[in-house]
Amino acid sequence: MTSADQLKLASEFDPATRNRWQTLVEKVLRRSGADVDAHAGPVEELLATPTYDGFPVEPLYTAEDDTAPDTGFPGLPPFTRGARPDGAVATGWDVRQRHAHPDPAVTRQAVLTDLENGVTSLWLVVGERGVPLDALAGVLAEVYLDLAPITLDAGADVVAAARVLLDLHADKGIQASEVRGNLGADPLGLRARTGRPHDVGTVVEVARTAQRYEKLRSVVVDALPYHEAGSSDGQELGYALATAVAYLRALTGAGLSVADAARQLEFRFAATADQFATIAKLRAARRLWARVAEVSGISTAVPQHAVTSATMMTRRDPWNNMLRTTLACFAAGVGGADAVTVQPFDAAIGLPDSFARRIARNTQTILVEESRVAGVIDPAGGSWYVERHTDELAKAGWAVFQEVERAGGLAAALDSGLVEERVTAVRDARTARLDAGDEAITGVTVFPNKDEKPLTRAPEPAQPSGGLPRVRYAEPFEAALEG
């Protein structure tokens, strides 16, 4: 017997066909009590799961379902398979942790502990919501800024914070060519969070400050305000793309070339415990940006920063958040995120303690160093499910982007209430599914521990208000349990 004959696995069984699978599914559904005869369409429709973007997740995908356009190769347009030819195989993704403690001494120690134990870059909240601006130099006094890039989150104080950070680089003798990170200008994101107009021209001022630093970016295209208000994945993609286009117009209108303007940008997306949706979303986001780049005459990818979702976090039974964030981090890495932030499991309760920060960073270390998740480029590529889902999300995101453009751009869509109306509809639909038990929050809506002793943490500084709401889907159910 030849080796080829030996490799005819399962040759003694009849060929698997979709019709045979449908017959078996129908038998199982009948035994479960489902009214199969009353359903007019294919039997698998009874097992399909609806998404909030209007297309279903099917129970079975085959080669016939892979109708997506050619995804190309990693590092080449449309960048669906990744922004770099070698992915994150050599170094893993950037482990970026967020710090927002208002006490400079606490933040300084937490930053050093993180950097000594696997974190590779820092996301610092500066100003009223975090580290006082005049304390920034002290917080970073012992940090090697050429090795640990900083991404600022300074809200309306971004110009002043950028100057302080760049002066600190100069004081440490770091050459302009070695300055990395992101200065964090995002006036449209701030507008979404606060409801107050913020001049898009801020990105021009900050970008000009950063122009002589070839490795430094100055603008964050932050989709978290929409995700945290309850948006669908397609809405998150569409509003992010509309934001990026608005910034591209502002920067090129101020005299930057399209390539130089694109080099200032970094996208920020949410990663949820729905791992396949997260993988597909990040892949679709790169494809959408590639289309904008193509019509703008460039072929430059923009890095992605994935942050584990705040909407999925719970105050009750918060230990489950460790599992949620692990799944989200895994999905972000598989989806090709360049940088990942894992929120500590107690983030919904208040300022995280040292144990929670340790678990957050070790989650990433285990996935990168032990599980070798970064060791394969686009491991989900070629999956009929993932490729189809990526394509459907890209189309949904593009439709949202087009609606925003017809409304006059994202600022106009925010001011008119269009964005809030669309996001509210999705949020209400998700809440209804949770109320009906069609979706579950483990430890809250299912299997709650009624005798649980709650964790306590110091409260986080007050967040901006007046714009899109910030949602945690567990919150009303937690209140009912505690009431």
Beta strands, then each sheet from edge to edge (+ up, - down):
strand 1: 49-50
strand 2: 56-57
strand 3: 94-99
strand 4: 121-125
strand 5: 150-153
strand 6: 181-185
strand 7: 216-222
strand 8: 265-271
strand 9: 304-308
strand 10: 339-341
sheet 1: 1+ 2-
sheet 2: 3+ 4+ 5+ 6+ 7+ 8+ 9+ 10+ 3+
end
